[in-house]
Amino acid sequence: MLTTKEFTNEFKSCLTAKLSEAKIVIEQPLHLKVAKPEGTTFYAFLNNAYAQYRTSPENKAEVIEKYAAAIIEMRDTEGDLVDKQRIVPVVKDKNWLRETQQSSQARANAKPLDYVWEIYNEELVILFAEDRSASMRFLTIEDLAILKIQLQDLRELACANLTRILPTQEIQSRGEIYRIMGGGDYDASLLLLNHFWENAKLDIRGELVVAIPSRDCLLATGGENEKSLCVLREFAAKIRATGHHTLTSKLFARRNGRFMPFS
């Protein structure tokens, strides 16, 4: 198993081979600074790449290629106008937002983050991103102004786009525990699609309870099934501790058309 330092070195070598004109500096393990030829710079954070590598070390080359492609796409499309038809909602926990803001503030000469976001419940927030072929770009206040989209209209637009973009949802069951899959990158965002939950045929006891320990893991069971709830809690805690693109180990119950923290 590579250390974070060793993984960062290998990632830098791969990225340097693809971006020979750029100057790439390791600021610290899992943090790269990429200077473009014209003098502008951007930062690449490899935490999720390393976490995915740790879950499947045998796929190291594929993981590095995947995340390198995302970085290159972000560089090449920087400054491009956002495609309004590719804006989607992204569910995050409040800790992610706070840590991302703090990380940005800690970088020298970094601009304050002005991502567009709204509160979903006391644990979760909704960000909005442009879905791209190899990456996603979070929308900023400036993007909204350019696109002439009002914040109050954004979630409806994003959810409609997500419904169109996502493949057909697949539901797998093991007893009264269900795993719901919608392509991987936006599985957690399915929480926001009311029409999906209104039509989902889940044989459960009690209110609907879900876990979203990572963006590609959505599990559901019934609130009156203590055994299944215990399994959900244990699995969510494990994924939250060892997975990639992690969210929260907390459970959420659907009440009055939205998901709220479940104790």
C-alpha positions as CSV (number, residue, x, y, z in Angstrom):
1,M,0.0,0.0,0.0
2,L,1.4,3.3,-1.0
3,T,1.7,6.1,1.5
4,T,0.0,9.4,0.8
5,K,3.4,10.8,-0.2
6,E,4.2,7.9,-2.6
7,F,0.8,8.1,-4.1
8,T,1.1,11.9,-4.7
9,N,4.5,11.4,-6.4
10,E,3.0,8.8,-8.7
11,F,0.0,11.0,-9.5
12,K,2.3,13.9,-10.2
13,S,4.4,11.8,-12.6
14,C,1.2,10.8,-14.5
15,L,-0.1,14.3,-14.6
16,T,3.2,15.8,-15.7
17,A,3.3,13.4,-18.6
18,K,-0.1,14.6,-19.8
19,L,0.5,18.3,-19.0
20,S,4.1,18.7,-20.1
21,E,3.6,22.5,-20.5
22,A,2.4,23.0,-17.0
23,K,4.5,23.3,-13.8
24,I,3.2,20.9,-11.2
25,V,4.3,21.3,-7.6
26,I,3.5,19.1,-4.6
27,E,2.5,21.5,-1.8
28,Q,2.0,18.6,0.6
29,P,0.8,15.0,0.3
30,L,-2.4,14.8,-1.7
31,H,-2.3,18.5,-2.6
32,L,-0.9,19.7,-6.0
33,K,-0.5,23.2,-7.4
34,V,-0.7,23.3,-11.2
35,A,0.6,26.5,-12.9
36,K,-0.6,27.0,-16.5
37,P,1.8,28.4,-19.1
38,E,0.0,31.8,-19.1
39,G,0.6,32.2,-15.4
40,T,-2.7,31.2,-13.8
41,T,-2.8,28.4,-11.2
42,F,-5.3,25.9,-9.8
43,Y,-5.2,23.4,-7.1
44,A,-5.8,19.6,-7.2
45,F,-6.7,17.7,-4.1
46,L,-6.2,13.9,-4.3
47,N,-7.9,12.8,-1.1
48,N,-10.7,11.1,-2.9
49,A,-8.4,9.5,-5.4
50,Y,-6.2,8.1,-2.6
51,A,-9.3,6.9,-0.7
52,Q,-10.5,5.0,-3.8
53,Y,-7.0,3.6,-4.4
54,R,-7.0,2.3,-0.8
55,T,-10.3,0.4,-1.3
56,S,-8.9,-1.3,-4.5
57,P,-5.1,-1.1,-4.7
58,E,-5.0,-3.4,-7.6
59,N,-6.8,-0.7,-9.7
60,K,-4.2,2.0,-8.9
61,A,-3.5,2.8,-12.6
62,E,-7.2,3.2,-13.4
63,V,-7.8,5.4,-10.4
64,I,-4.9,7.7,-11.2
65,E,-6.0,7.9,-14.9
66,K,-9.6,8.7,-13.9
67,Y,-8.7,11.5,-11.5
68,A,-6.0,12.9,-13.8
69,A,-8.6,13.1,-16.6
70,A,-10.9,15.0,-14.3
71,I,-8.1,17.5,-13.5
72,I,-7.3,18.0,-17.1
73,E,-10.9,18.6,-18.0
74,M,-11.3,21.2,-15.3
75,R,-8.2,22.9,-16.5
76,D,-9.2,22.9,-20.2
77,T,-12.7,24.1,-19.5
78,E,-11.9,26.7,-17.0
79,G,-13.7,29.9,-18.0
80,D,-16.2,28.1,-20.3
81,L,-19.8,29.0,-19.9
82,V,-21.8,26.6,-17.8
83,D,-24.3,24.4,-19.7
84,K,-27.6,25.1,-18.1
85,Q,-29.0,21.7,-19.1
86,R,-26.2,19.9,-17.2
87,I,-26.7,21.6,-13.8
88,V,-27.4,18.9,-11.2
89,P,-27.9,18.9,-7.4
90,V,-25.1,17.5,-5.2
91,V,-25.9,16.5,-1.6
92,K,-23.1,17.2,0.9
93,D,-22.8,17.2,4.6
94,K,-22.2,20.5,6.4
95,N,-18.8,19.4,7.6
96,W,-17.6,19.1,4.0
97,L,-18.7,22.6,3.2
98,R,-17.0,24.0,6.3
99,E,-13.8,22.1,5.7
100,T,-13.7,23.1,2.0
101,Q,-14.1,26.7,2.9
102,Q,-11.4,26.5,5.6
103,S,-9.0,24.8,3.2
104,S,-9.6,27.5,0.6
105,Q,-8.9,30.3,3.2
106,A,-5.7,28.6,4.2
107,R,-4.2,28.8,0.7
108,A,-2.1,31.9,0.0
109,N,-3.7,34.3,-2.5
110,A,-6.7,32.0,-2.9
111,K,-10.1,33.6,-3.7
112,P,-12.9,33.0,-1.1
113,L,-15.2,30.2,-2.2
114,D,-18.5,31.5,-3.5
115,Y,-20.2,28.2,-4.3
116,V,-23.9,28.2,-4.6
117,W,-25.5,26.2,-1.9
118,E,-28.7,25.9,0.2
119,I,-29.5,24.2,3.5
120,Y,-31.5,20.9,3.1
121,N,-31.7,19.9,6.7
122,E,-29.7,20.3,9.9
123,E,-27.0,17.9,8.7
124,L,-27.1,18.2,4.9
125,V,-26.6,21.0,2.3
126,I,-27.3,21.0,-1.5
127,L,-24.6,22.3,-3.8
128,F,-25.1,22.7,-7.6
129,A,-22.7,21.5,-10.2
130,E,-22.2,21.2,-13.9
131,D,-22.0,17.5,-14.8
132,R,-19.2,16.9,-17.3
133,S,-17.7,13.9,-19.0
134,A,-14.9,13.3,-16.5
135,S,-15.6,15.8,-13.7
136,M,-18.1,18.1,-12.1
137,R,-17.7,21.9,-11.6
138,F,-19.5,23.5,-8.7
139,L,-21.5,26.6,-9.6
140,T,-20.6,30.0,-8.2
141,I,-22.6,33.1,-7.6
142,E,-21.0,34.6,-10.7
143,D,-22.2,31.6,-12.8
144,L,-25.8,32.2,-11.7
145,A,-25.5,35.9,-12.6
146,I,-24.1,35.0,-16.1
147,L,-26.8,32.4,-16.7
148,K,-29.5,34.7,-15.3
149,I,-30.9,32.0,-13.0
150,Q,-32.6,32.9,-9.8
151,L,-31.5,30.9,-6.7
152,Q,-35.1,29.9,-5.9
153,D,-35.5,28.3,-9.3
154,L,-32.2,26.4,-9.2
155,R,-33.2,23.2,-7.4
156,E,-36.2,22.6,-9.6
157,L,-34.0,23.0,-12.7
158,A,-31.2,20.8,-11.3
159,C,-33.6,18.0,-10.2
160,A,-35.2,18.0,-13.7
161,N,-31.8,17.8,-15.3
162,L,-30.7,15.0,-12.9
163,T,-33.8,13.0,-13.7
164,R,-33.0,13.3,-17.4
165,I,-29.3,12.6,-17.1
166,L,-29.3,9.6,-14.7
167,P,-29.7,6.1,-16.0
168,T,-32.7,4.1,-14.8
169,Q,-32.4,3.5,-11.0
170,E,-31.7,0.0,-10.0
171,I,-32.9,-1.4,-6.7
172,Q,-31.2,-4.4,-5.1
173,S,-32.6,-6.0,-1.9
174,R,-31.3,-8.3,0.8
175,G,-34.1,-8.9,3.2
176,E,-35.5,-5.5,4.2
177,I,-32.4,-3.6,3.2
178,Y,-32.3,-2.0,-0.2
179,R,-29.4,-0.5,-2.1
180,I,-30.5,2.1,-4.7
181,M,-28.2,2.9,-7.5
182,G,-28.4,5.6,-10.1
183,G,-25.1,5.6,-11.8
184,G,-22.7,6.2,-8.9
185,D,-21.8,9.9,-8.9
186,Y,-25.2,11.1,-7.9
187,D,-26.8,8.2,-5.9
188,A,-27.0,10.4,-2.8
189,S,-28.7,13.1,-4.8
190,L,-31.7,10.8,-5.4
191,L,-32.9,12.0,-2.0
192,L,-34.1,15.1,-3.7
193,L,-36.2,13.4,-6.4
194,N,-39.6,13.2,-4.8
195,H,-41.2,11.4,-7.8
196,F,-38.7,8.6,-7.4
197,W,-39.6,8.0,-3.7
198,E,-43.3,8.3,-4.4
199,N,-43.2,5.5,-6.9
200,A,-40.5,3.3,-5.4
201,K,-41.8,-0.1,-4.3
202,L,-40.0,-0.9,-1.1
203,D,-41.4,-3.6,1.2
204,I,-40.5,-2.0,4.6
205,R,-42.0,-1.7,8.1
206,G,-42.5,1.8,9.4
207,E,-41.2,5.0,7.9
208,L,-38.5,5.0,5.2
209,V,-35.0,5.4,6.6
210,V,-31.9,5.9,4.5
211,A,-28.1,6.0,4.8
212,I,-25.8,8.0,2.5
213,P,-22.3,7.3,3.7
214,S,-20.9,8.3,0.3
215,R,-22.1,9.9,-2.9
216,D,-22.3,6.5,-4.6
217,C,-24.0,4.6,-1.7
218,L,-27.7,4.9,-0.9
219,L,-29.2,2.3,1.4
220,A,-32.8,2.1,2.7
221,T,-34.9,0.2,5.2
222,G,-37.9,0.5,7.5
223,G,-37.8,2.5,10.7
224,E,-39.4,-0.4,12.7
225,N,-36.8,-3.0,11.7
226,E,-34.2,-2.7,14.4
227,K,-32.0,-5.4,13.0
228,S,-31.8,-3.7,9.6
229,L,-31.3,-0.3,11.2
230,C,-28.3,-1.7,13.1
231,V,-26.8,-3.1,9.9
232,L,-27.3,0.3,8.2
233,R,-25.6,2.2,11.0
234,E,-22.6,-0.2,11.0
235,F,-22.2,-0.2,7.3
236,A,-22.6,3.6,7.0
237,A,-19.9,4.1,9.7
238,K,-17.5,1.7,7.9
239,I,-18.0,3.4,4.5
240,R,-17.7,6.9,6.1
241,A,-14.4,5.9,7.7
242,T,-12.8,4.1,4.8
243,G,-14.6,5.1,1.6
244,H,-14.1,7.8,-1.0
245,H,-16.4,10.8,-1.7
246,T,-17.7,10.2,1.8
247,L,-20.7,12.1,3.3
248,T,-22.1,11.1,6.7
249,S,-22.8,8.1,8.8
250,K,-26.1,9.5,10.1
251,L,-29.4,8.1,9.1
252,F,-32.4,10.0,7.6
253,A,-36.1,9.4,7.6
254,R,-38.5,10.6,5.0
255,R,-41.2,12.8,6.6
256,N,-43.6,15.0,4.8
257,G,-41.8,14.8,1.5
258,R,-38.2,15.3,2.7
259,F,-35.5,13.5,4.6
260,M,-34.8,14.5,8.2
261,P,-32.2,13.2,10.7
262,F,-33.3,9.9,12.3
263,S,-32.2,8.9,15.8
